[in-house]
Amino acid sequence: MASMFTRRLVPAVLLTGAMTATLIAALQTAAHADVLDVSCIPPSSTTTTYEPPLTTTAQQVTVSSNTEFGPCVSATVAGLTAGRRTAVSVRTMSCADLLTSSTVQYDVTWIIDGVEGASSTLLVNTVTTIVGGVAQQTQTGTVVDGLFEGDSVLRTSQAPATQIALCTAGLGQVSSFYTVGTLTITSLT
């Protein structure tokens, strides 16, 4: 009986050894993988207003933007649940400028344990396109200062494109724009 028991035990031990080797290999791979420092999902949104409203003619405009990121989760900062960005600037622009590529820098203030805490400065390239009646904006870049410095940034936003399409055709104006999207910040180390 002892030899029968030994024969059944040996394959189980070998299987356990194979599983252990697989687990070690997976952990070593994960140790070298990118780490998702922050992920924010809808209803993360931005409301941007233009005063005076954008038309086909370039003019000086006050642009006010308010972004609420959240809900957010972080693999590296316990208690991080949301983020905020507020900006006001004066620019010369028309509605066609909403569809041009640009480079922008902005700060995100993170909500950690229910309190506004650390911030990150993002430097991103922005591309906006209209696909199937939807304005799609993609921002890619890097965190250049603050929390998550050196990490890569990917932000995507969508909104109905009706206002932009009518404005660029000379049939309307854009006084405000509301988008919903995601933000991911990933460590490259």
Secondary structure, 3 states (H helix, E strand, C coil): CHHHHHHHHHHHHHHHHHHHHHHHHHHHHHHCCCEEEEEECCCCEEEEEEEEEECCCCEEEEEEEEEEECCEECCCCCCEEEEEEEEEEEEEECHHHHHCCEEEEEEEEEEECCEEEEEEEEEEEEEEEEECCEEEEEEEEEEEEECCCCCEEEEEEEEECHHHHHHHCCCCCEEEEEEEEEEEEEECC
